[in-house]
């Protein structure tokens, strides 16, 4: 499927050289591979997957996504963010990778682009997503109170049902109700050629336990709404645009453990695809690129907020996607690593923003 008549490379054309270089720096950081070497998610795939997507877009992925959002999202318009991955029994309420990155992106969209944000997640993933949204709503309200001229619309959450037919109805309802200018997917599974959902390790997920949230990509495309996919394994919405090339860099070409010939890589495409070491990091990278493009450091969340977001989602039932443990871990990386990542990313973005201000 093609989500837009605009060619893939268009999202990086017209950017200033300093923006491209800032995007390069951000991308290098978001593709730092520090997952455990064994016992968790596949290793050695982060950079090869990134290079496939970078070749497709012709430039830094974080900046391509940020530039696309800046070009489409206007003050007062709505951005839908779809997130939540994992199924019972290992991840009954979803995983820590996804909702936290979505929350950081929502903060940036409100502060930087004056957008309204609507989260979409299936019923089973609702508790962690609601916990993250409640936290960022309180922070956005406090931010608005600091300056009486600021507006921080409340971020809302829409539930999504299980199954294809209810999903078709719900997806169209959401698009018609909110008329978004963009739909962003953060760590959200998409089906393969056979219509089956997989984890990156090849496990096939029971379709009776999956919300067909990916349908938002199809219905957004029909309405010429910008779509962005952020993922880290090839099974997430967005990688369909480069499906065969991604298969070529995955172990055993992304083999399905259930024997489905097309493997784990999704067929669902988006206008922009951001491939990162951790999907949350991909979302943070887009936020950093937005900060650079807008010259606005306030859009970036900090390490304290990162810690709080991990804590509230875990307390609400989210589990680590690598180990299935309900712990302060995301993709096998303990929370301290994520706090350090956020701090370093802020430094990279702030240096770029200050340099722009001087010139």
ROLO-98819 format. One record per residue (C-alpha): z, x negated, y. Coordinates in Angstrom, 2 decimals, always signed. Each point is the difference from the previous one (the first is absolute). Layout:
BEGIN
Z, X, Y
...
END
This chain:
BEGIN
+0.00, +0.00, +0.00
-0.72, -1.14, +3.56
+2.56, +1.04, +2.58
-1.98, -0.85, +3.12
-3.53, -0.68, +1.18
+1.39, -2.95, +1.97
-0.59, -3.28, -1.81
+3.04, -1.80, -1.35
-0.34, -3.02, +2.30
-0.01, +2.16, +3.12
+3.80, +0.06, +0.18
+0.18, -3.70, +0.90
-3.03, -0.21, +2.28
+0.71, -0.22, +3.71
+3.47, -1.50, -0.39
+0.89, -2.92, +2.24
+0.17, -3.45, -1.68
+3.75, -0.15, +0.64
+0.44, +3.33, -1.77
-1.94, -1.28, -3.00
+2.16, -3.12, -0.15
+3.17, +2.07, +0.31
-1.27, +2.19, -2.82
-0.68, -3.08, -2.10
+3.59, -1.17, +0.48
+1.42, +3.42, -0.84
-2.21, +0.30, -3.08
+1.03, -3.40, -1.31
+3.61, +1.06, +0.19
-0.52, +3.41, -1.65
-1.76, -1.70, -2.92
+2.78, -2.46, -0.76
+0.62, +0.48, -3.72
+3.66, -0.21, -0.95
+0.26, +2.58, -2.77
+1.90, -1.23, -3.07
-2.21, -2.20, -2.19
+0.76, +2.02, -3.12
+1.51, +3.25, -1.16
-1.31, +2.11, +2.84
-3.32, +0.64, +1.72
-3.16, -2.06, -0.61
-0.10, -3.34, +1.82
-2.88, -1.96, +1.43
-1.91, +3.06, +1.24
+1.13, +0.30, +3.61
-2.35, -2.46, +1.68
-3.05, +0.82, -2.15
+0.42, +3.72, +0.73
+0.44, -0.71, +3.68
-3.15, -2.13, +0.10
-2.02, +2.83, -1.57
+1.17, +2.44, +2.68
-0.40, -2.54, +2.79
-3.61, -0.64, -1.01
-0.58, +3.76, +0.02
+1.38, +0.40, +3.52
-1.19, -3.28, +1.45
+3.30, -0.97, +1.61
+3.79, +0.22, -0.16
+1.10, +3.19, -1.70
+3.11, +0.64, +2.09
-2.03, -0.16, +3.18
-2.82, +2.13, -1.45
+2.48, +2.78, -0.77
+1.79, -0.33, +3.34
-3.28, +0.01, +1.92
-1.15, +3.09, -1.87
+3.24, +1.82, +0.79
-0.12, -0.95, +3.67
-3.57, +1.30, +0.16
+0.78, +3.36, -1.56
+3.62, +0.93, +0.74
+0.55, +1.53, +3.42
+3.31, +0.96, +1.68
+1.29, +3.23, -1.51
-2.32, -0.11, -3.00
+1.31, +0.00, -3.56
-0.06, -2.69, -2.65
+0.72, +0.95, -3.60
+1.67, -2.69, -2.12
-0.08, +0.57, -3.76
+2.38, -2.01, -2.16
+2.07, +0.05, -3.18
-0.89, -1.60, -3.34
+1.43, +0.10, -3.49
+0.71, +2.54, -2.72
+2.81, +0.69, -2.49
+1.70, -1.40, -1.94
+0.04, -3.40, +1.71
-0.54, +1.15, +3.59
+1.06, +3.67, +0.08
+0.47, +0.08, +3.79
-2.58, -2.63, +0.84
+0.28, -3.64, +1.00
+1.22, -1.98, +2.98
-3.48, -1.28, +0.77
-1.81, +2.58, +2.10
+2.46, +2.23, +1.89
+1.53, -2.93, +1.89
-3.35, -1.34, +1.14
-1.06, +3.50, +0.95
+3.14, +0.37, +2.10
-0.66, -3.24, +1.88
-3.56, +1.11, +0.67
+1.19, +3.38, +1.26
+2.28, -1.71, +2.52
-2.94, -2.02, +1.32
-2.31, +3.01, +0.24
+2.56, +1.94, +2.02
+1.01, -2.86, +2.29
-3.39, -1.61, +0.41
-2.55, +2.81, -0.19
+2.18, +3.00, +0.91
-1.06, +1.68, -3.22
+1.60, +2.75, -1.99
+0.63, -1.04, -3.61
+0.06, +2.15, -3.11
+1.08, -1.49, -3.35
-1.44, +1.41, -3.20
+1.64, -0.61, -3.36
+0.38, +1.85, -3.25
+3.16, +1.94, -0.73
+1.45, -2.59, -2.39
-0.16, -2.74, +2.66
+1.47, +2.13, +2.74
+3.62, -1.30, +0.05
-0.81, -3.67, +0.82
-2.78, +0.97, +2.41
+2.26, +2.47, +1.81
+2.73, -2.63, +0.24
-2.41, -2.47, +1.61
-1.35, +2.63, +2.39
+3.47, +1.14, +1.05
+0.90, -3.59, +0.81
-3.08, -0.68, +2.11
+0.33, +3.33, +1.80
+3.50, -0.99, +1.11
-1.27, -3.38, +1.18
-2.96, +1.51, +1.83
+2.28, +2.53, +1.70
+2.27, -2.83, +1.19
-3.04, -1.93, +1.24
-1.21, +3.01, +1.99
+3.43, +0.51, +1.55
-0.06, -3.53, +1.40
-2.74, +1.09, +2.38
-0.26, +3.62, +1.02
-3.80, -0.27, +0.28
-0.46, -0.88, -3.66
-0.97, +2.65, -2.53
+0.82, -0.34, -3.68
-1.26, +3.00, -1.98
+1.92, +0.64, -3.20
-1.66, -1.41, -3.10
-0.35, +2.78, -2.57
-0.58, +0.02, -3.76
-2.33, +2.25, -1.98
+0.51, +0.48, -3.74
-2.90, -0.31, -2.43
-0.17, +1.73, -3.42
-0.84, -1.38, -3.42
-3.47, +0.56, -1.47
-3.64, +0.23, +1.08
-0.44, +3.66, +0.94
+3.23, +0.34, +2.03
-0.82, -3.39, +1.52
-3.42, +1.14, +1.17
+1.54, +2.96, +1.78
+2.86, -2.01, +1.52
-2.22, -2.84, +1.17
-2.29, +2.34, +1.91
+3.02, +1.81, +1.45
+1.41, -3.24, +1.37
-3.29, -1.09, +1.54
-0.58, +3.43, +1.57
+3.59, +0.39, +1.19
+0.41, -3.40, +1.65
-3.62, -0.96, +0.88
+0.85, -3.72, -0.24
-2.01, -2.73, +1.67
+0.92, -2.39, -2.83
+1.38, +0.10, -3.54
+1.74, -3.12, -1.31
+0.99, -0.62, -3.62
+2.81, -2.47, -0.69
+0.44, -0.83, -3.70
-1.49, +3.26, -1.23
-1.67, +0.20, -3.41
-3.62, +1.05, -0.36
-1.84, +0.90, -3.22
-2.53, -2.17, -1.84
-3.51, +1.09, -1.07
+1.41, +2.17, -2.78
+2.40, +1.66, +2.41
+3.06, -1.73, -1.47
+2.82, -1.57, +2.02
+1.37, -3.45, -0.85
+2.52, -2.58, +1.04
-1.32, -3.48, +0.69
+1.30, -1.20, -3.38
-2.30, +2.43, -1.79
+2.49, +2.77, -0.78
-1.66, +3.40, +0.13
+1.93, +2.70, +1.81
+0.25, +3.53, -1.30
-2.16, +2.14, +2.34
+2.55, +2.79, -0.40
+2.48, -2.22, +1.87
-2.30, -1.05, +2.84
-0.69, +1.56, +3.38
-3.69, -0.24, +0.84
+0.76, -1.17, +3.52
-3.14, -2.14, -0.02
-1.97, +3.21, +0.64
+0.95, -0.41, +3.65
-2.47, -2.91, +0.13
-2.86, +2.24, -1.10
+0.87, +2.84, +2.31
+0.54, -2.38, +2.92
-3.43, -1.51, -0.64
-1.57, +3.45, +0.10
+1.46, +0.44, +3.50
-0.93, -3.54, +1.18
+3.67, -0.96, +0.24
+0.83, -3.70, -0.16
+1.57, -1.10, -3.30
+1.95, -3.19, -0.69
+1.24, -1.12, -3.41
+2.77, -2.56, -0.41
+0.76, -1.34, -3.47
+0.71, -3.03, -2.15
-1.36, +0.63, -3.50
-3.40, +1.69, +0.14
+1.31, +3.26, -1.46
+0.84, +1.35, +3.45
-2.12, +2.21, +2.24
-2.50, -2.14, +1.93
-1.15, -2.54, -2.55
-2.85, +2.20, -1.22
-2.17, -1.49, +2.74
+0.09, -3.37, -1.80
+0.78, +1.22, -3.49
-2.11, -2.30, -2.18
+0.82, -3.12, +1.98
+3.71, +0.77, -0.27
-0.32, +0.52, -3.76
-1.55, -3.45, -0.27
+3.11, -1.70, +1.43
+2.64, +1.95, -1.95
+1.36, -1.24, -3.33
-2.14, +1.39, -2.85
-2.07, +1.73, +2.72
+2.78, +2.50, +0.62
+0.09, +1.28, -3.56
+1.50, +3.42, -0.66
+2.64, -0.11, -2.71
-1.07, +3.54, -0.91
-3.53, -1.19, -0.69
-1.79, +1.57, +2.96
-3.18, -2.00, +0.42
+0.01, -0.22, +3.78
+3.45, -1.58, +0.15
+2.73, +0.39, +2.60
-1.97, -0.39, +3.23
-0.43, +3.20, +1.96
-3.28, +1.56, +1.07
+1.49, +1.38, +3.22
-1.24, -1.77, +3.12
+1.22, -0.15, +3.57
-1.67, -1.16, +3.20
+2.31, -3.02, +0.13
+1.77, -1.59, -2.97
+2.97, -2.32, +0.52
+0.90, -2.14, -3.02
+3.37, -1.75, +0.22
+2.56, -1.73, -2.19
+2.25, +3.07, +0.31
-1.24, +3.33, +1.35
+2.92, +0.20, +2.43
-1.06, -3.39, +1.35
-3.52, +1.29, +0.50
+1.38, +2.83, +2.12
+2.15, -2.44, +1.98
-3.07, -2.19, +0.53
-1.93, +2.94, +1.46
+2.98, +0.66, +2.29
+0.00, -3.64, +1.14
-3.73, +0.16, +0.71
+0.54, +3.22, +1.98
+2.67, -1.80, +2.03
-2.42, -2.80, +0.78
-2.88, +2.32, +0.93
+2.24, +2.11, +2.21
+1.97, -2.95, +1.39
+3.12, +1.94, -0.97
+2.74, -1.73, -2.03
+2.10, +3.19, -0.09
-2.15, +1.45, -2.77
+1.31, -2.52, -2.55
+3.08, +0.87, -2.01
+2.67, -2.66, -0.51
+1.92, -1.44, -2.94
+2.98, +2.28, +0.58
-2.22, +3.06, -0.24
-1.66, -1.44, -3.10
+3.40, -0.41, -1.63
+1.00, +3.56, +0.91
-3.26, +1.43, -1.33
+0.36, -1.75, -3.34
+3.62, +1.12, -0.23
-0.60, +3.68, +0.75
-3.00, +0.33, -2.30
+1.84, -1.67, -2.89
+3.06, +2.19, +0.60
-2.33, +3.02, -0.18
-1.33, -1.06, -3.41
-2.93, -2.35, +0.61
-0.36, -2.82, -2.52
-1.62, -3.41, -0.07
-3.56, +0.36, -1.28
+0.15, -3.29, -1.90
+3.23, +0.52, -1.93
+0.65, +3.75, +0.30
+3.53, -0.80, +1.16
+1.69, +1.91, +2.81
+0.82, -3.09, +2.05
-0.69, -1.58, +3.38
-3.26, -1.42, -1.30
-3.67, +0.68, +0.80
-2.69, -1.13, -2.47
+2.41, -2.40, -1.65
+0.94, -1.67, +3.31
+3.64, +0.31, +1.07
+0.65, +1.53, +3.41
+0.72, -3.32, +1.70
-3.60, -1.04, -0.52
-1.23, +3.13, +1.75
+2.37, -0.50, +2.94
-1.31, -3.54, +0.38
-3.59, +1.24, -0.19
+0.59, +2.52, +2.78
+1.66, -2.65, +2.19
-2.86, -2.47, -0.48
-2.64, +2.67, +0.55
+1.68, +0.97, +3.28
-0.11, -3.64, +1.07
-3.72, -0.27, -0.79
-0.79, +3.22, +1.88
+2.22, -0.76, +2.99
-1.55, -3.44, +0.50
-3.45, +1.63, +0.08
+1.18, +2.70, +2.40
+1.60, -2.51, +2.38
-3.12, -2.20, -0.08
-2.15, +2.97, +0.97
+2.35, +0.86, +2.88
-0.31, -3.52, +1.42
-3.78, +0.13, -0.05
END
